[in-house]
Amino acid sequence: MKILVIGSGGREHALVWKLAQSPHATQMWCAPGNAGIAQERLAKNSTLVECVPIGAEDLPKLLAFAQAQKVDLTVVGPDNPLALGIVDLFQQNGLRIWGVNQKAAQFEASKVFSQKFMEKYGIPTAAGETFSAAPAAKKFTVTLGGKCVVKADGLALGKGVLICTNLAEAERAVDEIMVGKAFGAAGASVVIQELLEGVEVSMHALCDGKTAKIFPTSQDHKRAFDGDLGLNTGGMGTYSPTPFLTDAELAAAAQKILEPFMRGCAAEGIDYRGLLYPGIMLTKTGPKVIEFNARFGDPETQVYLTRLENDLVELLDASVSGTLDKIELKWKPAASVCVVMASGGYPGNYAKGKPIHGLTDAAKLPDVKVFHAGTALSGGEIVTNGGRVLGVTALGKDLKIAQAAAYAAVEKIHFEGAQFRRDIATKAF
């Protein structure tokens, strides 16, 4: 089977790495890929994965490439191409592609759409209102005493959510998004929700339009610095499983969230085939959805795919075909921890092109996999090429062992300005 993966981050490296292990994969490309992806080989024939210099949002070129290479399955990593309708475009041209269609991508592409859908179908979430004018938005924050979450409606690379604890912060957040246009057109309208309190976990479910198969729990670390301080990022690390939900509680949460979700999709004529990733807050009154994402999380993918025992090609194929009900998801009983090494200054301004040392030494450690995100090849050496540079991931028989192994690997890797959190998975203890 010829496979094309779209994207260039740590999530896409994890997808490529796992797909390459399948005996079904005979040739693989990644557009545009990164330096780590270009080093992966297929288990079946030892062929290298080829990185193709086509941007993830260049839909016409991606389509032309897939047609020319007679690609059997395209796998979409990031949210933007999904929101732009890449799945619809490929399907209209008779190509098999995994990911949600444009209508289903609205769950992530529009916070307003999501909020209204959850209210309509009784999915537990924070009480909130939607606004397209700043004065009315500010007035509403007063009713919440300034304790609220202000969300840009559109896609903002996981950064368009501002958490406020008082009125001054809330007014500033509204101005930043709606007046100052900090997230561009994504902030033309906003959703303002009550600030939920509790433990946040990531839920993932693979869907095929009828069936949703739930993953084990994981927990992301969004803030830049230890102790959940600093700015929101795309995610500084994650671990799985979390101790905050028993299997029975996870099943109950899935029932409260996934059942009305799938029922609502059927009622609205939304054929949801792909990955559903709700961020969940475990509140005193039960789990509530903070937001929906319509693709694999990053860096959640790195910990999930190191634990997954199934053949990923077969899983994604079943998701496209509508045959997930015949498959049982199988997970290693081990724990997995991913620590993100980022460029100095991230999520603000940062430099690129810094040489990365120690990757070979880290790769020699047992049960460690270093997933590349913002990396490139320059003059024969691997250099930094983004905000989040690497996702250093380790498996262990329990979280303590996995955490120690991940940090042992981090200590072997060096690049100028490298920053990372030292408390990934610590909440579990």
N, C-alpha and C positions, 0 to 999 in steps of 0.2 A: 504494500500500500504506500502510495506517495502522499506525504503529509506536508502541509504548509502551516507554520505557526506565525501569527501576527503579533508584533510587539517587540520590546527591547529591554524589559526590566527583569527584576529578580523573579517575578511570577512566571514570566515567559521562559526564563532559563530552567526553572523547576518543571514546567510543563514539557519542555523539550527533553530534558534529562529523563523524565518518567516515560514519555512516549517512545523515546529511543530504546527503552528496555523491552518493548513489545516485539514479539516475533513477527507481528503483522507489518511493522514499519520497514520498508525496503529503501526508501529515499526520503530525505527531509530537508526542508528549507525553513529559514526564519527571516522575516522581514520586519524591521531592519536587523534585529539581533544585536548581540554584543560580543565582546572578546571571549567570554566564558562559553557562550553558546557555540561559538565557532570551533571549540575544542572537543565538543561532544561527539561520540561515535555511536552508530547503531549497533545493537547487540547482534542483529541477524547477520550482518555482513561487514562490520567494522568501518563502514563508510562514514566519513565526517559529515556533520550537519553543515549545510552551506548557508551563510548569511547573505542576504540579498539587499542591496542598498535602495529599498523602497520604503518610504515612510508609512507608518501604521494608518494614517488618515488619507493616503493617496489611493482612494478606492478604484479609480479607472486603471491605474498601473497594476495594482494588486490583482484585479480581475483578469487583465491581459496576461499577467505572469501565470496565474493559476490555469488559465485556458491553454496557454502555450505549452506548459509542462504537464498538462493532463493530470492535475492534482486530484487525488481521490477524496481527501478530507482536509479542509482548512479549519484551523482552531484559532479562535480570536481571544487574545488575552485582555487588552485594555478596554475601558469604557467608551472612549470617543468614537472608534470605528463602529461600535454597536449602535450608538446614538445616531450616527450618520447614516445607518441603514445598510451596512456591508452585508449582513445576512440576507436581507431582502434582495439586494443586487445579485449576489452569487446564486441564490435560489432561482431567481428569474432567468438566469443564464444556465440553469441545469447543473449547477455545481453543489456538491455536499459540503456543508459548512456547519461547524458547531459554535453556538453562541446564541443569544436571544435576538429576536427580530426587533425592528425599530419601535414597534408599538410596545413591546415588552420592556425595551430599554428605557422607556419613560419613567419606570420605577426609580431609576437612578438619575436620569437626565433631568427630571423635574421633581423637586421636593414638594411643590404645590400639588402636583398630580398624586404623588404618594400619600400625602397627608389626607387628601379628600377620599382616596381609595380606602385607606385604613379606617377612617371614620364611617364610611358607607358600609363596609363589610365587618365591622366590629372587631378589627384587629387591635389588640391592646397597644396603645401608644401614648405619648405625652399629649395633653390638651394643648391645642395651638390654633393660630389663625394665620391666614395668608394676606399679604399686602403688596400693593404696587405703587404706593406713595409713602414717602418717609414720614410726614407729619402723623398720619393715622397709625403707622407702625410704632412710632415713639409713644403715642397715647396708650397703645395696648401694653407696652412694656411697663407703664405705670401701674396697670391693674395687677401685674405680676410682681410688683415691688422691685423691678429691675432684675430679679432672679430668673433668667431665661436663657434660651439658646436661640441665636439669630443665624438663620441658614440662607445662603444665596440659593435661589431656585435651581439654577443650572449647574453644570459640571465645573468644578474648580480644583481638580487634582487632589481631592480629599482635604483641601484647606479652606473651603468656603463655609466653615461652621465656627461661629464665635460664641464662646461661653461667657456669660455675664453674671456677676454676683450682686451688682447694685445698679441704680438708675443711670449714673454717669457712664458706666461701662456699656450699658444697653443702648443709650443714645449715641455713644461713640461708635458702637458696632453698626447701628442702622446707617449712620452717616458714612462710615467707611465703605459699606457695601453698596448703598443706594445712591449716595451723593458723590463720594470719592471714586466710585466704580473700581474698588480694589480688585474685584474678580471679573471686570469687564461686563459683557452682556449677561453673564450668569447671574448678576445681581439686580437685574431689572425688577424682579419681584422677590420677596422674601417670605419664609415661613418663620414665625416666632412661636416657640414652644416653651412650656413650663420647664424649669430645670429639674430633671429627674435625678434622684439620689440613689446610689447603690453600687453594685459591682457590674462593670461592663464586660460582656463576653461577645465573641463572634460566633454566629451560627452559619453553617453552610449547608445547602441542600442541592443535590443534582436533580434536575427536573426534565420531564419528557412530554410536557403538555397535560399529562394525566396523573403521573406518579411523581412524588418528591421523596428522595432518599436522603435522610439526614446524616451529616458527618458528626464525629465526636466534637467536643467543645474545644475552642482555642481562645486565647486572649491576646489582643494587640496592645501595644504601648504607643499611643499617638503623640504624646508630648516629647519635645526635643531632649529634655534633660532628666536625670535621676529624680525620683520622687514625684514624677508627673508634673514637673515644672517646665517653663519655657513655652514656646509657640507650638501649635498643632503642626504635625508633619504628616506625610503619607504613611507613617508607621516606622518606629525605630526598633521593633523586634516583637517576637511573639513566641508562644509556647502552646503545646497541646499534649495531653488533655489538661483541663483546669479542674481544680477540686471543688469548684463552687456549685456544680450541678451534678447530682447522681444521674445514672442512666435513666431512672424512672422520672426524675424531674426534667431531664432533657426531652424525653418522650412527651411529657405533659406540655412542656413549652412548645414543642413542635406542633402538637395537636391544636393549641390555642392560636398559633400563628400561621402554620402552613396550611391547615385545613381550610380556614376562611380565605386565605390567600388564593389557593387553587380554585376554590369555589367562585370567588370574585372574578378571577381571570376567565373562567368558563362563562360567567354571566356577561362579562364585558367583551367577549370575543377575542381575548388575548391568548394566543398559543404560546405558553411559556416553556420553551425548550432551551436549557442552558443551566447556568448556575445562579441560584438565588442566595444572596449573602446579606441577611439582616444583622445589623448591629443591635444587640439586646442589652437593656439595663435590667439587672435583677433588683427590683424595688421591693419595699416592704409588702406591697400589695400584689406581688407577682411579676413575671417577666414582661417588659414592654419594649416595643420596637423603637429604636432611636432613628434609624433610617434603613432604607433598602439599597443594596448594591446589586447590580445585575451581571456580575462576573466574579471570578475568583478574587479573594482578597490578596493583597501584597503587603506584608510578608506571610500571611496565613498559608498561602499555597506551599511555601517552602516546608512548613512543619507537617502539613497534611500529606503531601506527596512522599515525604520520607517515611511516613507511617503506613501509607496505603499499600495493601498487598495485591489488589486487583490489577489487571492489565488495563491501563488508562485508555488505550485505543478502543478496547471493547466497551468500556464505560461510556465514553463520549459518543461512540457509534450507536449505543442503545438509547442515549439521550436524544439523538437526532431521529432515530427510527421509531421512538415511542414504545420501546420494549424493556424499559427499566424494571418493570414489575417482575421480570424473570431473573433479575440479578440481585445477589446479596453483596453488600459492601463488606470488605474484610480489612481489618486494621491490625497492625502489629501492636501487641500489648505495651510496647516501649513508649517512652515519652520523647518528644522532640522540642528543641529550643533553637530559635533563630535570633541572632544578634546582628543588627544592621550597623555596618560601618559607613559613616557618611562623611561628606566633604566638610571642612571647616567653614562655619557660617550658615550651613543648611539649617532651617528651611529658608533663610534669607539669601543674600548673594554669596557665591562661592566661586573659587577658581577651578579650572579644569586642567587636564594634561599633567597631573602629578604622577610620577612613576610609582607603581605598587610593588613592594618587595615582600617576599615570604610566602607567596601563594603555594609554591611547591611544597614547602615545609608543612604548611597547614593541611594540605591535601593528603599528606602521608599519615596523619593521625587517624586512628581507628574510629569508624562510625561518624566521621566528619565529612560534610559536603559544603564547599564554598560556592554559593550561587552568586553570579555576577548580575549587577543591575546597571549602574552608570559606569561602564568600562569601555575602553576602545584599544585598538592596537595601533601603536605609533612607533615607527622605526624599530620594529621587532620587539618592543616591550609593551606590557599592558599598563595603561595609564587611566587615571580617573576621567570620567566623562559625564558626570551628573551629580545630583545632590546625594541620593542614596547610592552608594558605590557597590557594596557587597552585602550579602545575607549569609553570615557564617552560621551554619546549621549543624547540630549534632543530635544523634540518637543516644538514648541511655535507658537502662532498665527502669529507672525512675527519674523524676524531674531534677533532683539534686545532681545526679550523675550526668545527665544530659547538659545541665547548665554549666557544670564544671568543665565538661569537654568542649562546649562551645566557646567559653572564655579562654581556655587553653589555646584554642586555634586562633582566636582574635589576637592573643599576645604575640603570635608568630608573624602577623601581617602588619606592615608599616607603609604609610604614605604621608606626605606632608599635610598637616592640618587635620588628620583623621580624628573624628569624634564618634563616640558610641556611648550608649547607656550601660551602666555597670549593674543595673538592677532588673534585668529582664528575667521574668519568672519568679522573682522574689515574693511577689504578692501571694503566690501559691503556698508559701511557708508561713 
